[in-house]
Amino acid sequence: DFDCKRRRQAKGSNIADDEIRQAEEKFAESLHLAQMGMFNLLENDVEQISQMTSFAEALYEYHQQCTEIMRTVVENLQEKKVEAANRPKVEFVPKTLADLH
């Protein structure tokens, strides 16, 4: 807003100096808040690392559980495959039209 008003004033638009001053104050406040936020973010690396560690541990645990579930699924499927392979085969004899009457 501040830059826009300054450019418009430089191009000859009728913008009051007070309006530009207010926009500059608002910009200065926003800049200050952004700088403080960035400083706090960078200074708070212990908290960030702790949160990343918790996230990584939770993700690791989740994937361990997924691995256990998949191991069980694979074992069950292997058992079903062996059962299916050992099951006696029934020979299919298609019916004729005469059989249907």
PAZAPA-4460 file (N, C-alpha, C; in steps of 0.05 Angstrom, whole numbers, plus 32768, in hexadecimal, padded with zeros to 4 digits):
% residues 101
    n_x    n_y    n_z   ca_x   ca_y   ca_z    c_x    c_y    c_z   seq   type   mol
   8011   7FE8   8000   8000   8000   8000   8012   8019   8000     1      D     A
   8026   8019   8010   8038   8030   8013   8046   8035   7FF8     2      F     A
   8052   8020   7FEC   8061   8023   7FD3   804E   802D   7FBD     3      D     A
   8036   8021   7FBC   8022   8029   7FA8   801B   8046   7FAA     4      C     A
   8016   804F   7FC2   800E   806B   7FC6   8025   807E   7FBF     5      K     A
   803E   8076   7FC6   8055   8086   7FBF   8058   8088   7FA1     6      R     A
   8055   8072   7F93   8057   8072   7F75   8041   8084   7F69     7      R     A
   8028   8080   7F73   8012   8090   7F69   8017   80AE   7F6D     8      R     A
   8022   80B5   7F85   8027   80D1   7F8B   803E   80DB   7F78     9      Q     A
   8052   80CB   7F73   8068   80D3   7F62   805E   80D7   7F45    10      A     A
   804A   80C8   7F3D   803E   80CB   7F22   802B   80E3   7F21    11      K     A
   8026   80F0   7F37   8016   8108   7F36   7FFA   8104   7F42    12      G     A
   7FF4   80ED   7F4D   7FD9   80E9   7F59   7FD7   80FB   7F72    13      S     A
   7FBE   8101   7F78   7FB9   8113   7F8F   7FB6   8103   7FA8    14      N     A
   7FCC   80FA   7FB4   7FCB   80EB   7FCD   7FD8   80FC   7FE2    15      I     A
   7FC9   80FF   7FF8   7FD2   8110   800E   7FEB   8104   801C    16      A     A
   7FFC   8116   8025   8015   810E   8033   800E   80FE   804C    17      D     A
   7FF7   8105   8059   7FEE   80F8   8072   7FE7   80DB   806B    18      D     A
   7FDB   80D6   8054   7FD3   80BB   804C   7FEC   80AA   8047    19      E     A
   8000   80B7   803B   8019   80A9   8036   8028   80A3   8050    20      I     A
   8027   80B6   8062   8034   80B2   807C   8027   809B   808B    21      R     A
   800C   8099   808B   7FFE   8083   8098   8005   8069   808B    22      Q     A
   8007   8068   8071   800E   804F   8063   802B   8047   806A    23      A     A
   803D   805B   806D   8058   8055   8074   805A   804B   8090    24      E     A
   804A   8056   80A2   804A   804C   80BE   8040   802F   80BF    25      E     A
   802B   802A   80B0   8020   800F   80AF   8034   7FFB   80A3    26      K     A
   8043   8004   808E   8058   7FF4   8082   806E   7FEF   8097    27      F     A
   8076   8003   80A5   808C   8000   80B9   8083   7FED   80CF    28      A     A
   806A   7FEE   80D7   8060   7FDB   80EC   8060   7FBF   80E1    29      E     A
   8057   7FBB   80C8   8057   7FA1   80BC   8073   7F96   80B9    30      S     A
   8086   7FA7   80B1   80A2   7F9F   80AE   80AD   7F96   80C9    31      L     A
   80A7   7FA6   80DE   80B1   7F9F   80F9   80A5   7F84   8102    32      H     A
   808B   7F80   80FE   807F   7F66   8106   808B   7F4F   80F6    33      L     A
   808F   7F53   80DC   809B   7F3D   80CC   80B7   7F37   80D5    34      A     A
   80C7   7F4C   80DB   80E2   7F47   80E5   80E3   7F39   8100    35      Q     A
   80D1   7F41   8112   80D0   7F34   812C   80C7   7F17   8129    36      M     A
   80B3   7F12   8118   80AA   7EF7   8113   80C0   7EE5   8108    37      G     A
   80CF   7EF0   80F5   80E5   7EE0   80E9   80FB   7EDB   80FF    38      M     A
   8101   7EEF   810E   8115   7EEC   8124   810C   7ED6   8137    39      F     A
   80F3   7ED8   8140   80E8   7EC4   8153   80E9   7EA8   8147    40      N     A
   80E2   7EA6   812D   80E3   7E8C   8120   80FF   7E81   811F    41      L     A
   8112   7E91   8119   812E   7E88   8117   813A   7E82   8133    42      L     A
   8132   7E91   8147   813C   7E8D   8162   812F   7E76   8170    43      E     A
   8119   7E6D   8165   810A   7E58   8172   8110   7E3C   8166    44      N     A
   8129   7E38   815E   812F   7E20   8150   812D   7E07   8161    45      D     A
   8131   7E09   817B   812E   7DF1   818D   8111   7DE7   818B    46      V     A
   80FE   7DF9   818D   80E2   7DF2   818B   80DC   7DE5   8170    47      E     A
   80E6   7DF1   815B   80E1   7DE6   8140   80ED   7DCA   813D    48      Q     A
   8105   7DC7   8147   8112   7DAD   8145   8104   7D98   8156    49      I     A
   80FA   7DA0   816D   80EA   7D8E   817E   80D1   7D86   8170    50      S     A
   80C3   7D99   8163   80AB   7D92   8154   80B1   7D80   813C    51      Q     A
   80C7   7D85   812E   80CE   7D74   8118   80D6   7D58   8122    52      M     A
   80E3   7D56   8139   80EA   7D3C   8144   80D0   7D2D   814B    53      T     A
   80BD   7D3A   8158   80A4   7D2D   815E   8096   7D24   8145    54      S     A
   8096   7D34   8131   8089   7D2D   8118   8097   7D15   810B    55      F     A
   80B1   7D15   810B   80C1   7CFF   80FF   80BC   7CE5   810E    56      A     A
   80BB   7CE7   8129   80B6   7CCF   8139   809A   7CC4   8134    57      E     A
   8086   7CD6   8132   806B   7CCD   812C   806A   7CC0   8110    58      A     A
   8077   7CCC   80FD   8077   7CC1   80E2   8085   7CA5   80E2    59      L     A
   809B   7CA3   80F0   80AA   7C8A   80F2   8098   7C74   80FE    60      Y     A
   808A   7C7B   8114   8078   7C68   8121   8061   7C60   810F    61      E     A
   8056   7C73   8100   8041   7C6D   80ED   804A   7C59   80D8    62      Y     A
   8062   7C5D   80CE   806C   7C4C   80B9   8074   7C30   80C4    63      H     A
   807C   7C2F   80DD   8081   7C15   80EA   8067   7C06   80EB    64      Q     A
   8051   7C13   80F3   8037   7C06   80F5   802E   7BFD   80D9    65      Q     A
   8033   7C0E   80C5   802C   7C06   80AA   803B   7BED   80A1    66      C     A
   8054   7BEC   80A9   8065   7BD5   80A2   805A   7BBC   80AF    67      T     A
   8052   7BBE   80C8   8047   7BA6   80D6   802D   7B9D   80C9    68      E     A
   801C   7BB0   80C2   8003   7BA9   80B5   8008   7B9C   809A    69      I     A
   801A   7BA7   808B   8021   7B9B   8070   802D   7B80   8073    70      M     A
   803E   7B7C   8088   8049   7B62   808D   8033   7B4D   8092    71      R     A
   8020   7B54   80A2   8009   7B43   80A7   7FF9   7B3D   808E    72      T     A
   7FF4   7B52   807E   7FE5   7B4E   8065   7FF4   7B3B   8052    73      V     A
   800E   7B3F   8050   801E   7B2E   803E   801E   7B11   8048    74      V     A
   8020   7B0D   8062   801F   7AF1   806D   8004   7AE5   8068    75      E     A
   7FEF   7AF4   806C   7FD4   7AE9   8066   7FD0   7AE2   8049    76      N     A
   7FDA   7AF3   8037   7FD8   7AEE   801B   7FE8   7AD6   8012    77      L     A
   8000   7AD3   801E   8010   7ABB   8018   8002   7AA1   8021    78      Q     A
   7FF5   7AA2   8038   7FE6   7A8B   8042   7FCF   7A85   802F    79      E     A
   7FC1   7A99   8026   7FAA   7A95   8014   7FB4   7A8A   7FF9    80      K     A
   7FCC   7A93   7FF0   7FD7   7A89   7FD7   7FDE   7A6B   7FDA    81      K     A
   7FE9   7A63   7FF0   7FF0   7A47   7FF5   7FD6   7A36   7FF6    82      V     A
   7FC2   7A40   8005   7FA9   7A32   8006   7F9C   7A2F   7FEB    83      E     A
   7F9D   7A44   7FDB   7F91   7A43   7FC0   7FA0   7A2F   7FAE    84      A     A
   7FBB   7A2F   7FB1   7FCB   7A1C   7FA1   7FC6   79FF   7FA9    85      A     A
   7FC0   79FA   7FC2   7FBC   79DF   7FCC   7FA0   79D5   7FCA    86      N     A
   7F8D   79E7   7FC4   7F71   79E0   7FC1   7F6E   79CF   7FA8    87      R     A
   7F5E   79B9   7FAB   7F59   79A8   7F94   7F4A   79B8   7F7E    88      P     A
   7F53   79B3   7F66   7F47   79C1   7F50   7F2E   79B3   7F47    89      K     A
   7F19   79C2   7F43   7EFF   79B6   7F39   7EFF   79BB   7F1B    90      V     A
   7EF9   79A6   7F0D   7EF8   79AA   7EF0   7EDD   79B5   7EE8    91      E     A
   7EDD   79C9   7ED8   7EC4   79D6   7ED0   7EBA   79C8   7EB7    92      F     A
   7EA1   79BF   7EB8   7E95   79B4   7EA1   7E7D   79C5   7E99    93      V     A
   7E7F   79D4   7E83   7E69   79E6   7E7C   7E50   79D6   7E74    94      P     A
   7E39   79E1   7E7B   7E20   79D3   7E75   7E19   79D8   7E57    95      K     A
   7E0B   79C5   7E4D   7E02   79C7   7E31   7DE6   79D2   7E32    96      T     A
   7DDB   79D8   7E1B   7DBF   79E1   7E19   7DAC   79CB   7E23    97      L     A
   7DB3   79B3   7E1D   7DA2   799C   7E25   7DA1   799A   7E43    98      A     A
   7DB7   79A0   7E51   7DB7   799F   7E6E   7DA5   79B4   7E7B    99      D     A
   7DA1   79CA   7E6D   7D91   79E0   7E77   7D73   79DA   7E76   100      L     A
   7D69   79C7   7E65   7D4C   79C1   7E63   7D43   79AC   7E75   101      H     A
***
